Every structure is written in C-alpha cells, then in structure tokens.
Amino acid sequence: MPTRRSVIAGAAGLAATVAAGVPLAGNAIAQPTAAAPTPVGPPIPATLGRKATARAGRTQVAETSFPLSHLAISWRGAAEGAAVRVRTSAGWAGWQELHGCPGGRDAAPGVAAVASLAGGAAMLVVPGAIGYEVALSSGATDARVLEINTVDGPTRTRAAAPARQVTLGGRGVPCRYLSRAAWGADEKLRFGADGTELFPPAYFPVQTLTVHHTAGVNDDPDPAATMRAIYYDQTITREFGDFGYHLAIDEAGRVYEGRFSGRDLLPVFGGGLTPDWRPKMSNAAHVGGFNAGNIGITLLGNFQERKPTRAARRSLTILLATLAAVCDLDPLGRTDYVNPISGARKTVDTIAGHRDWAPTLCPGDLFHPDLPSVRQDVADLLR
C-alpha cells in the first residue's frame, strides 16, 4: 500500500511522466500533441427549455414548441425498461432504450434527499427533433421530460477561452480543460428568484472517487452543448441546484469543470485544507446519499453500447491519479465510507463505479468490468 510520502512523490512526477509519453499499463496510450490556446469563441446560446410529463405506457408529443437539440428524461421506480423515439422533419426514428444515471443530493437524517435514489435519467442528443414518444415500464413513476435547445437559442455572453490544462490541488494536469465559463454555464441558473443560491458549496475531506457515464450518445458532435443541457436539466428540472458531477470528460479527452466549487476559478476543491493538509472537495450530487467526501467524474457517452475512447480513458486515468495523490488515497485500496452529513456507510473500492453505490447500470456494462485495470493504470502512473 503506498504511503503518503510515496503517493505525493508520484504526483510530483505525474505531469513529467505523461509529457514524456510514457504509456499507461495495458493501454499503450501515446501522448497527444499539445493543443494551441483557443481564442474566445462566438456567443454561447441561451438555453431554451420546456418541461413535460410522461405516464406509464406511451405518451406521444406530436410537436414541440421549438426544434430540440437535446431531450432529457428522468423517472423514479424501475431503473430499466424505458425507451424513446424522436421525430424530425424526416419522420420518426427508431426506438432507443434508455440507460439512466440517477443522482441526487445528500440529506440529513430524517429528511428526504433531493431527487430519486432509484430510477434513471438520460440525456439524448436529438438535433432538429420536433416530436417524441416515451415508453415507460409499469414500474416507472413520476417521469419528467425536458425539451431543450442549447445550440441556437437567444445568444448571451461569449465563451471564455479554454485553458491548456486543469489544476487540481495545486498540481497541473496535462489535459485540455474547459472551465464553466468556457463551456457556457449560465451561472444565473444556480440562484432562485430571490437571489438565494440553490445549492451553496459545502466542503469535506475526500474519501473516495466515483466514475460515471452520462448514458447519452456516443460520437457527440457538440459536447459543450451537451454539458449545457445536462447542467440545465440537473439544476432546474431535477432540482439538484447545480451540475451534479465535479468533472466531465468528452470523447476527445477534454476535461470540463462541473460542480461550482468557489470563487477561485479552480475546479473540485475549496474551503481550505484539512488538519493534515489535504484539500477539501465541494459537495456535489452524483450519488444520492453518498456525495459528501466523494468526487464524481463522468464520461460523456453510453457505455452500454461501446467502451470509452482511448483519449477519454487516458484523461480519466490522469485525473484519477492526480486526485488520488493530492487526497492521499490508495487507488488499489478499499474505503469504509462514512457520509459526514447523514452518517450513511458503505464499503467500496476507493475508485468505484456508480453501480457500486446504487442500483444502476452506470458506468455501463461494457466499461464497469474495466475498472480494475483503470485502478491498476492509476497505481502504475503514480509509481
């Protein structure tokens, strides 16, 4: 088991190791060419959104009030058995089975958590859709549909230029990085009509790291637009109050800032240090009931259908290695997790998948079996 000294020493050499092109164990992933700084882009469109509901059985909406870029569907009850098809100007597409990634905020004992701890939620990319039909199993209840367009709605401020790399716990990570401003997060969504922050940051020592997939689509042509769609759905429709994950990774290996963590413009951490000089994470809403002390990283894509790209897998390994180092975590160990808010307990791998915490398919039947090799890659990189 690595000591704190050896883990920190490994982290210090992480960026140099990756920059030198050293492959990760079992993957032989080469170092990509460094991307040039991206100039400030065109104005980011504001989000158009309309809520609808669905019942058990089929509910058809013949026409939406605007062409869609995304369709978000969430439900309680049975985790599987939901499907959707969409209509564009070319007609109806085929049925698509939904594999959701449920989440939710933690709650104190005796208080209902925000959002469902069972059921599912899926974000679909549906460019130009003008209608849809949802099929739910008889065990699904309280289904909600969000019709959304994050691509060509009314424009607002310009996107910030992406940084060349992300900094976590004071250590640079050699992955191209988009802050909330860079992917177009509308910070007004985090506040109620009276100006109150819907999900104020709270900070806790890190105990575990959890891997997710968004259960949406692969080959996404505009991942920043999907980030804006997920943000709107989780913040407003699912009432998380903010983006539920701390970080996201697209198929090209770009890293996106998720959950707001403070005014320092750096992701994940805030609120000072623990007595033993470890950083504290901003609490999020990616595993209902087990969030405090649990950093969530989601990969954009559906790993029921195929595995992550090599670039996404590489960025995930680097992020996990850096987080394990700065938080003094053993990537091959197990953690007796205790939620400091509710007292909920669970013993899991220190680097876990969402399904290790809750009844869900996340992060996908094709990727979850690969997590042992991911843990080994992280450990090898730290060495």
N, C-alpha and C positions, 0 to 999 in steps of 0.2 A: 504494500500500500504506500503510495507516495506520501512523503512528509510535506509539511507546509513549505519548508525551505526548498525542496526539490521541485515542487509544483511552481512556486514563484520563479525559480531559476529557469524552469522550462518555458514559462510565459515570456520571460525577458528575451529568449531567443526565438520566439514564435515567428515574429514578422521576418526576421532574417532567414529563418529556415524556409518559409514559404517563398520569400523573394528569390531564394537561391534555386527554386524549382524542385525541391525535394519532394518526391511523390508520397502520398499518404498510403499506408499499408492496405494492400488488397485492391487499390483503385488505380494506381499509376496515373494520378491526375497531374497534368503539367500546369505550370504557372502561365496564365494567360497574359497577353500583352497589356500593359497598364493603359487605362483609358485616359484620354486627354480631358481636361476640365470642360464641362458642358456649359455653354452660355445660358443666361436667363432665357427661358423659353416663351412661348406665346401665352396669352392669358388662359388661366385654368377655368373651365366652365363651371358655373354653379350647379349644384345638384338639383334635379327635378325628381320629386318623389311623391308617390300616392299609395296609401295603404289600402289593402283589401283583405277579405277573409275567405276561407275555404272550409267546407264541411267534409265529413267522412263521405267517401264516394267522389264523384266527379263534379267539378264546378267549372263551367266554361265562361270566360270573359271574351265576348266577341270582338271588342275593340277597346284599346286603351286610349287615354286622353292625350298621349304623346308617344312617339316612337321610343322604344326602350333600348338601353344599352345593356342593362342587367336586370335580372329577376331574382329576388331573394325570397325564399320560402322557409318558414320555421314552424315547428309544431311540437306539441307535448305528446307524451304517451309512447307508443311503439316507435322504436328507433329506426326500423326499416319498413319497407312497404309503400313508400311514397314515390310518385313519378310525375313528370310534367312533359307537355309538348307545347311548342310555341307556333304562332302563325306570323308570317311575314307577308310582304306583297306577293311573294312567290307561292304562298299557300302554307299548309300545315306541314311541319317537320315530324319526325317520328318521336315516339315516347322515349324519355330518358329517365332512368332510375335515379333517385336521389340518395346520396350518402352524406348525411349531415355531420357537422362538427359542433355539437352543442357546447354551450359555455354558461357563464353566469357569474355574478359577484358573490363574495362570501357574505355571511350574515352572522350576527351574534347569536348565541343560544336562544332558542325560542322565537326567533324572528325569521320569517320566510325569506329565502335567498331571492335575489333578483334574477328572473328568468328560470327556465326549466333545468333541472339536473338530469332529465331524461328527455328523449325525443331527438330532434335533429334540427339542423339549419343548414341550408345550402345556398350558395351564391352562383348563379348561372350567368354566363356572358351570352347575350341574345341580341346582337346588333340588328336594329331595324324591326324588332318584334312589335306587332300591333295587336296581338291577342295571345291567349294562353289557356291551357286546360290543366288542372291539377287533379291527380288521383291520390287519395289517401287511404291507408288501410283502416279497417273498422276500429283499430286500437288507437288511432291518432285523434287528438282533440286540440282545440284552441289553435288551429292553424292560422298563420298570418302570412300574407303575401305583400311584398313591397315592389311596386313598379318603379323603376329608377332609370334615370339617364344622367350619367356623369361625363358625357362626351361633348354634347352640343347644346347644353342649356345656356341660360344667360351668363355672360362672362363676368369674372371678377379679377382680382389682382393676379399679376404674373407669378409664375412658379419661380422659386429660388433655384440657383444653380446647384446641381448635385456635388457633394464633396468627393474627393478622391478616395477617402477611406473613413470608416467609422472609428470612433474612440470609445472604448469600454473600460471603465475603471482606471482611466489614465493610460491605457495601452492602445496603440494604433492597431487596427485590424485591416489587412490588405484586401478589402472587398470594396467595390464601388458602392457608395452609400447615398441614399436619398432621405433627407430629413422630412418631417411632417410638412414643412413649407415647400419642399422640393416636389413632393407628390401631390400637393394641393389640398391638404387637410384644411377644412373650414373650421377654424377654432371657435367660431360663434356657436357651433353645434353643441359644444361642451357646457353651455350655460343655459339656464332656464330663462323664462321671460322676465323674471325679477333680477337677473344678473347673477344668480347663485350658481356656483359650479356644481354640475350634476354628479360628478364622481371625483371629489377632491383627492389629491395624492396622499397616500399614507405609505410609510416606508418601513421595511422589515429586513432582517438578515436573510440571506439566501440559503435555502436548504436543498433545493432540487432544481432540475432543468427539464422542461417537458417539450416534446416535439409534436407538432400538429401538421395536418394538411387542410387546405380550405375546402376540399371536396367539391370544387367547382369544375373548371375546364382546364384541359391542357392546351398548349400552343396558344396561349392568350396573346392577342395582338397588342393589347394596351394594358399592361399590368398596373400602371399608375391609376388608370381609370377604375380598375377593379379594386384597388386599395381605397379609393374614394367611395366606391359603392359599399364595400364591407364596413367602412367607417360609419357611413350614414345609417346602414341597417343596424349595426350593433349599438350605436349611440342613441338613435331615435326610436327605431321600430322595436328592437329587443330590449331597450331601456337599460343598457349597460352604463351609459353615460360617457363612453369613450370607446376607442378601438380596444378590442379585448386582449390582443396579443402584445407582447413587448416588441418583437421584431418579426419581420416577414422577409422571405427570400423568393425572388422570382426565378423563372427557368434559366435566365442568363446569369444567375448568381448574384444579382444586385440585391443589396440589403436595404430594407425600408424601416424607418422608425415607426413604431406603433404607439403604444400607450404613452400619453403625456407623462413626463417624469419631473418637470420643474422648469424653471426659467433659465437654466444654464445651457440650454440648447443641445445637451448631450442625452442620448437615449438610456433607458432602463433604470439608471441609478439616480439617487438624490437623498436628501435628508441627513447628510453627514455619514460618519463611519461608526461601526460597532466598537465596543471597548477593545477588541483585538485587531482593530484597524482594517476591517473588511467593509466594503461598500454595502449600502442598503438599496434594495430594489423598490421601485414604485409599484404598489399593489395593482393588479390588473383583473381581468375577468375571462380567463381562458379555460379554467377547470372549476366549475361551480362547486364551492365548498372547500377547495384546496388551492386557493390562489396565493395567499399571503406567504411569502418565502419561496415562491415557485415561479421561475422565469419561463415564459412561454414563447417559443419560436414556431411560426407557421410557415410552411412552404406553399406557395401558390400552385395549385394543381390538384388533380384527383388521382390518388394512388391506389384506388380500386381498379383502375384501368391500365396503368403502367407505373414504372418506378420513376423517381426524380431524375432530372438530367444530371450529367456529370458536374456541370458548373454549379447547380444548386446543392448537390451533395458536398462538393468541395467547400462552398461557403458555409454550409451548416457545420461541417467539421471544424472549420477555423473559428466560427463563433462559439461553438460549444467548448473548444479548447481554451479560448481566451476567458470565457465566463468561468469555467472550472478553475482556472488559475487564479483569477482575481478574487474569487469567492472561496478559495481553499476547499474545493470539492474533489473527491476521488472519482474520476469518470468510470471506473470499473466497480465502484462500490454500491452499496445499498444504503438507503436513508430511512430512519424511523421518523417520518414527517409528523410534526405537530402544528396544527394551524393556530397561530398566536391570537387570532380573533375568536374562534369558536371552540378551540380545543379538539377539533376533529383530528383523528390519527389514521395513518396508513403507512405501511412499509412498502417501498417501491425501489426500483433501480434509481440511482441518483440521476442518471439520464434516462428518462422514461418516455413512453408514448402516451398519448391521451387515453387510449383504451386501458392502460394500466391503472388509471384512476377511476374510470366511469364506464358504463355500458355504451360504447360507441365503436364504430369501425375505424375511427381516426387513430393514426395517420395512414390508414389504408392497408388492405390485406396484402398488397404486394410490397409495401415498404416496412411495415412493422417487423417482419421477420429479419430485416437487415439491421435493426438497431443494435444487436450485439457487435456487429462489425463496425458500426459507427462509433460505439464506445471504444472499441479497440483502436480505431484510427485516431480518436481523440487522445487516448493514452499514449500512443506511439508518437504523435506530434508533440506532446508535452515533453517526452523524453529527449 
